[in-house]
């Protein structure tokens, strides 16, 4: 029974991280929007895994409910909307990142479906070139359900560990720098951009847990480094190859070490994305994300598709 509780608690921790990661995965670049211009992105992501990264970073298999020798599968599907709009050229760009629908499932055990959290952000350009520097602040709104219930009492435990939101108000202070270069004749025809971003994430509200009392999480340091490359020739200049590294570190030494496994987490992840412009400002992308190291995350690839438009 204790082992079963720990497994379900670890799943809850993993879902919480997935919630926080997706809420901050798409945010304004150092290049802020001019007044009246906007960008909107509708994206779908999916993760599937039969194991989790445990508190010590090792792989921990999920439960084998039907005793067939194979761990049951955890899957999560997320439909989200991200947008940017320029309010004052250079000085103020507003962003929104809303999880419209989150579906999480443990095979043979249960699932949840509902609205996720919403993050509102505001960015201001500090330097305009050649190196861009912007400062931003993001507010997380707990519109998702951190502790879902089930109509069937026997499913209540599973529902409780498949939250659709993190259950807290939070705020993150960010700096982002960017530089575009290349694409100069035969010497170096490739065009590039480089973006670096850091953020201090302040956790403001104790989060409800499936087991025990609400838990205070320590503040976190989020970071991201991204490089984009394209070939500036007819037709192929529609495509960007984007490679990114990103992660989270906490200001505490107890990642994942609390009794239920619902403690704070750390991770270092990578992502590869291909973006293609269809026509004018309409574009589409496909991305693949994984982790080099993690504590409390699903041990599976995160696949993402998006459709976007900018003006």
Secondary structure, DSSP 8 states (H G I E B T S, - for coil): -HHHHHHHHHHHHHHHHHHHHHHHSS---SS---TT-EEEEEEEEEEEESEEE-TTS-EEE---TT-SSS---EEEEEEEEEEEEEEETTTEEEEEEEEEEEEEEETTTEEEEE---EEEEEEEEEEESSSEEEEEEEEEE--S-SS---SSGGGHHHHHTS-SS----EEEEEEEEEEEEEEETTTEEEEEEEEEEEEEEEE-S-B--SSSS-B----EEEEEEEEEEEE-STTGGGEEEEEEEEEEEESSS-TT-STTS-S---EEEEEEEEEEEEETTEEEEEEEEEEEEESSSBSS-EEEEEEEEE-
